[in-house]
Amino acid sequence: MPLYRDFSDDNATILIWKYDEEEELHINDLLEPENVTKVADYHPKKLLEVLMVRKLLKSLKPESKILYKDREPFLEPNDAEISITHSFPFAAVAISQNKIGIDLEKFNPKILRVIDKFTYEHERGFIPSDNEVTFYTIIWSVKESMYKIHHSKYWSLKKNYEVKPFELKHLFDISCRVYDDAFSDEFKARVKFFDDYCFTIVEE
């Protein structure tokens, strides 16, 4: 499983790997016994994504495993924070001492069909009409990354997550926040492009 991208920084190890058909991914060697039932009905490609994440984790923390609480992944032993994302043929893992969220999305015009599900009309004024797919994919991905940090309390990407206006030439410090009537947690998101994909990192 060749390393495809390394977006690590001073606070986190953030790696992306790309599937290789010659790579051996044995479920009995990689999947935690606690998760066997969880993946029983997975499509073969989705199962490959799960196994890619596990093999990547073994390269970083060989003695650790990924378990879930309320669908949120955590490490056992619980000595670091983890975020995972995958979109075949890619899988990514982030390991940090602080909360971190990563997300990987392929650019697809179909996103324009669902913009009302994750943005309000007044949020869209800065988006150029000739590049909507790119901007909405970034917004979706940033909100998904924030959700992975705050998902246990905040669940509506439309109501509780905001991405401030940005330009494509400044994708390393996009202002965003998770909020409700009494609370606002501010973040800076980093966005990377590769192979028609958008990769987003939000760190606490």
Backbone hydrogen bonds in HBPLUS format (Angstrom, degrees):
<---DONOR---> <-ACCEPTOR-->    atom                        ^
c    i                          cat <-CA-CA->   ^        H-A-AA   ^      H-
h    n   atom  resd res      DA  || num        DHA   H-A  angle D-A-AA Bond
n    s   type  num  typ     dist DA aas  dist angle  dist       angle   num
A0004-TYR N   A0016-ILE O   2.78 MM  12  5.49 158.7  1.82 151.1 154.0     1
A0005-ARG N   A0016-ILE O   3.18 MM  11  5.03 158.5  2.23 131.7 133.4     2
A0016-ILE N   A0005-ARG O   2.93 MM  11  5.03 161.7  1.96 153.7 151.2     3
A0007-PHE N   A0014-ILE O   2.86 MM   7  5.17 151.8  1.93 157.4 163.1     4
A0009-ASP N   A0012-ALA O   2.96 MM   3  5.47 155.8  2.02 150.9 158.7     5
A0013-THR N   A0095-ILE O   2.92 MM  82  5.24 161.1  1.95 155.6 159.4     6
A0095-ILE N   A0013-THR O   2.88 MM  82  5.24 156.9  1.93 149.0 156.6     7
A0015-LEU N   A0093-VAL O   3.04 MM  78  5.67 158.8  2.09 164.2 164.8     8
A0093-VAL N   A0015-LEU O   3.08 MM  78  5.67 153.6  2.15 155.7 163.9     9
A0017-TRP N   A0091-ALA O   2.89 MM  74  5.51 168.4  1.91 167.2 170.7    10
A0091-ALA N   A0017-TRP O   3.07 MM  74  5.51 151.8  2.16 152.1 156.8    11
A0019-TYR N   A0089-PRO O   2.76 MM  70  5.13 162.1  1.79 153.8 160.1    12
A0023-GLU N   A0020-ASP O   2.82 MM   3  5.28 160.0  1.86 118.1 125.0    13
A0029-ASP N   A0026-HIS O   3.04 MM   3  5.41 136.8  2.23 106.8 118.7    14
A0030-LEU N   A0026-HIS O   3.04 MM   4  6.21 146.7  2.16 153.6 163.8    15
A0031-LEU N   A0027-ILE O   2.96 MM   4  5.34 160.3  2.00 138.7 145.2    16
A0035-ASN N   A0032-GLU O   2.90 MM   3  5.46 157.9  1.94 119.3 126.3    17
A0036-VAL N   A0033-PRO O   3.36 MM   3  5.45 172.3  2.37 108.6 110.8    18
A0039-VAL N   A0035-ASN O   3.32 MM   4  6.60 144.1  2.46 150.9 157.3    19
A0040-ALA N   A0037-THR O   3.26 MM   3  5.16 164.4  2.29 105.1 109.7    20
A0042-TYR N   A0039-VAL O   3.09 MM   3  5.16 171.1  2.09 114.6 116.5    21
A0046-LYS N   A0043-HIS O   2.96 MM   3  5.22 115.5  2.39 105.9 122.0    22
A0047-LEU N   A0043-HIS O   2.91 MM   4  6.21 156.6  1.96 160.3 168.2    23
A0048-LEU N   A0044-PRO O   2.97 MM   4  6.21 150.7  2.06 142.0 149.9    24
A0049-GLU N   A0045-LYS O   3.01 MM   4  6.34 151.7  2.09 145.0 152.1    25
A0050-VAL N   A0046-LYS O   3.06 MM   4  6.41 155.8  2.12 147.0 152.7    26
A0051-LEU N   A0047-LEU O   2.98 MM   4  6.27 159.4  2.02 151.7 157.1    27
A0052-MET N   A0048-LEU O   2.79 MM   4  6.01 150.1  1.87 150.0 158.9    28
A0053-VAL N   A0049-GLU O   3.06 MM   4  6.33 157.6  2.11 149.3 154.1    29
A0054-ARG N   A0050-VAL O   3.15 MM   4  6.48 155.9  2.21 143.7 150.1    30
A0055-LYS N   A0051-LEU O   2.91 MM   4  6.18 158.3  1.95 150.3 155.9    31
A0056-LEU N   A0052-MET O   2.92 MM   4  6.10 156.0  1.97 148.2 155.2    32
A0057-LEU N   A0053-VAL O   2.88 MM   4  6.16 156.2  1.94 148.6 155.2    33
A0058-LYS N   A0054-ARG O   2.98 MM   4  6.25 154.1  2.05 146.7 153.4    34
A0059-SER N   A0055-LYS O   3.26 MM   4  6.58 136.9  2.46 138.2 148.3    35
A0059-SER N   A0056-LEU O   3.07 MM   3  5.26 132.2  2.31  99.5 112.3    36
A0060-LEU N   A0057-LEU O   2.89 MM   3  5.11 140.0  2.05 104.1 116.4    37
A0061-LYS N   A0057-LEU O   2.64 MM   4  5.73 175.6  1.64 178.0 177.3    38
A0064-SER N   A0061-LYS O   3.02 MM   3  5.52 167.8  2.04 122.8 126.4    39
A0065-LYS N   A0076-GLU O   2.98 MM  11  5.35 143.6  2.12 136.3 147.5    40
A0076-GLU N   A0065-LYS O   2.93 MM  11  5.35 147.1  2.04 154.2 161.0    41
A0067-LEU N   A0074-PHE O   2.95 MM   7  5.47 171.3  1.96 164.7 166.3    42
A0074-PHE N   A0067-LEU O   2.83 MM   7  5.47 150.6  1.92 145.1 149.1    43
A0069-LYS N   A0072-GLU O   2.91 MM   3  5.14 155.5  1.97 137.8 143.9    44
A0072-GLU N   A0069-LYS O   2.90 MM   3  5.14 161.3  1.94 113.6 118.1    45
A0079-ASP N   A0077-PRO O   2.88 MM   2  5.68 134.4  2.09 107.6  93.6    46
A0081-GLU N   A0096-SER O   2.63 MM  15  5.14 165.0  1.65 179.1 173.8    47
A0096-SER N   A0081-GLU O   3.02 MM  15  5.14 159.2  2.06 137.2 142.2    48
A0083-SER N   A0094-ALA O   3.00 MM  11  5.15 145.3  2.12 142.0 148.0    49
A0094-ALA N   A0083-SER O   2.86 MM  11  5.15 151.8  1.94 158.2 161.0    50
A0085-THR N   A0092-ALA O   3.14 MM   7  5.33 154.9  2.21 142.2 142.5    51
A0092-ALA N   A0085-THR O   2.79 MM   7  5.33 157.4  1.84 173.7 169.3    52
A0087-SER N   A0090-PHE O   2.98 MM   3  5.29 153.0  2.05 135.7 144.2    53
A0090-PHE N   A0087-SER O   2.88 MM   3  5.29 166.5  1.89 121.9 121.2    54
A0204-GLU N   A0099-LYS O   2.89 MM 105  5.24 163.6  1.92 163.6 158.0    55
A0101-GLY N   A0202-VAL O   2.84 MM 101  5.21 160.8  1.87 157.7 163.1    56
A0202-VAL N   A0101-GLY O   2.90 MM 101  5.21 158.6  1.94 160.4 165.0    57
A0103-ASP N   A0200-THR O   3.06 MM  97  5.22 145.2  2.18 139.6 145.3    58
A0200-THR N   A0103-ASP O   2.88 MM  97  5.22 164.2  1.90 154.4 159.8    59
A0105-GLU N   A0198-CYS O   2.88 MM  93  5.18 163.9  1.91 152.8 158.3    60
A0198-CYS N   A0105-GLU O   2.69 MM  93  5.18 161.9  1.72 159.4 166.0    61
A0107-PHE N   A0196-ASP O   3.09 MM  89  5.95 167.5  2.10 150.1 153.8    62
A0111-ILE N   A0108-ASN O   3.06 MM   3  6.10 175.2  2.06 132.2 133.8    63
A0112-LEU N   A0109-PRO O   3.05 MM   3  5.91 161.8  2.08 125.5 129.0    64
A0113-ARG N   A0110-LYS O   3.02 MM   3  5.63 159.5  2.06 116.3 122.5    65
A0114-VAL N   A0111-ILE O   3.09 MM   3  5.61 158.5  2.14 114.4 120.5    66
A0117-LYS N   A0114-VAL O   2.89 MM   3  5.46 157.1  1.94 118.4 126.0    67
A0118-PHE N   A0115-ILE O   3.25 MM   3  5.65 152.7  2.33 107.5 114.5    68
A0119-THR N   A0115-ILE O   2.97 MM   4  5.84 130.5  2.22 156.1 166.9    69
A0123-GLU N   A0120-TYR O   3.01 MM   3  5.40 154.3  2.08 110.9 119.1    70
A0124-ARG N   A0121-GLU O   3.18 MM   3  5.62 167.6  2.20 116.2 120.0    71
A0127-ILE N   A0124-ARG O   3.13 MM   3  5.59 165.0  2.15 118.9 123.6    72
A0131-ASN N   A0128-PRO O   3.11 MM   3  5.56 167.0  2.13 118.0 120.0    73
A0135-PHE N   A0131-ASN O   3.36 MM   4  6.65 171.2  2.37 154.4 156.4    74
A0136-TYR N   A0132-GLU O   2.87 MM   4  5.95 174.1  1.87 163.5 165.5    75
A0137-THR N   A0133-VAL O   3.00 MM   4  5.96 151.3  2.08 142.4 150.4    76
A0138-ILE N   A0134-THR O   3.08 MM   4  6.30 157.9  2.13 147.8 153.5    77
A0139-ILE N   A0135-PHE O   2.98 MM   4  6.26 165.1  2.00 151.8 155.7    78
A0140-TRP N   A0136-TYR O   2.92 MM   4  6.05 167.1  1.94 147.7 151.4    79
A0141-SER N   A0137-THR O   2.92 MM   4  6.04 163.8  1.95 148.7 153.5    80
A0142-VAL N   A0138-ILE O   2.83 MM   4  6.04 162.3  1.86 158.6 162.9    81
A0143-LYS N   A0139-ILE O   3.00 MM   4  6.18 164.8  2.03 151.9 156.1    82
A0144-GLU N   A0140-TRP O   2.88 MM   4  6.14 154.2  1.95 149.3 157.1    83
A0145-SER N   A0141-SER O   2.96 MM   4  6.19 153.0  2.04 145.4 152.5    84
A0146-MET N   A0142-VAL O   2.99 MM   4  6.32 157.4  2.04 150.6 156.3    85
A0147-TYR N   A0143-LYS O   2.86 MM   4  6.05 152.9  1.94 146.2 154.4    86
A0148-LYS N   A0144-GLU O   3.18 MM   4  6.47 140.5  2.35 141.1 149.8    87
A0148-LYS N   A0145-SER O   3.22 MM   3  5.30 129.1  2.49  95.4 107.7    88
A0149-ILE N   A0146-MET O   2.90 MM   3  5.25 149.9  1.99 108.2 118.0    89
A0150-HIS N   A0146-MET O   3.03 MM   4  6.34 153.2  2.11 152.4 160.7    90
A0151-HIS N   A0147-TYR O   2.63 MM   4  4.62 113.5  2.06 150.3 149.0    91
A0153-LYS N   A0150-HIS O   3.23 MM   3  6.05 151.0  2.32 123.0 128.8    92
A0154-TYR N   A0150-HIS O   3.08 MM   4  6.00 171.8  2.09 165.8 166.7    93
A0160-ASN N   A0156-SER O   2.90 MM   4  5.56 166.5  1.92 154.4 157.6    94
A0179-TYR N   A0160-ASN O   2.98 MM  19  5.14 157.2  2.03 131.6 138.2    95
A0162-GLU N   A0177-ARG O   2.93 MM  15  5.32 165.7  1.95 156.2 159.3    96
A0177-ARG N   A0162-GLU O   2.89 MM  15  5.32 152.7  1.97 148.5 153.9    97
A0164-LYS N   A0175-SER O   2.89 MM  11  5.44 158.6  1.94 147.1 153.1    98
A0170-HIS N   A0167-GLU O   2.97 MM   3  5.45 164.3  1.99 117.2 121.7    99
A0191-VAL N   A0171-LEU O   2.77 MM  20  5.27 151.5  1.85 152.4 161.2   100
A0174-ILE N   A0189-ALA O   2.98 MM  15  4.92 152.0  2.06 150.5 146.2   101
A0189-ALA N   A0174-ILE O   2.79 MM  15  4.92 163.1  1.81 139.9 145.1   102
A0176-CYS N   A0187-PHE O   3.11 MM  11  5.29 156.7  2.17 142.4 140.6   103
A0187-PHE N   A0176-CYS O   2.81 MM  11  5.29 160.6  1.85 158.9 154.9   104
A0178-VAL N   A0185-ASP O   3.01 MM   7  5.21 153.5  2.08 141.2 148.3   105
A0185-ASP N   A0178-VAL O   2.77 MM   7  5.21 167.7  1.78 161.3 165.8   106
A0180-ASP N   A0183-PHE O   2.91 MM   3  5.26 152.8  1.98 143.1 145.3   107
A0190-ARG N   A0201-ILE O   2.88 MM  11  5.14 162.8  1.91 150.7 156.5   108
A0201-ILE N   A0190-ARG O   2.86 MM  11  5.14 156.2  1.91 152.4 158.6   109
A0192-LYS N   A0199-PHE O   2.79 MM   7  5.09 160.2  1.83 151.1 158.0   110
A0199-PHE N   A0192-LYS O   2.82 MM   7  5.09 165.3  1.84 158.6 161.0   111
A0194-PHE N   A0197-TYR O   3.15 MM   3  5.27 155.5  2.21 135.6 141.2   112
A0197-TYR N   A0194-PHE O   2.69 MM   3  5.27 142.0  1.83 122.0 134.1   113
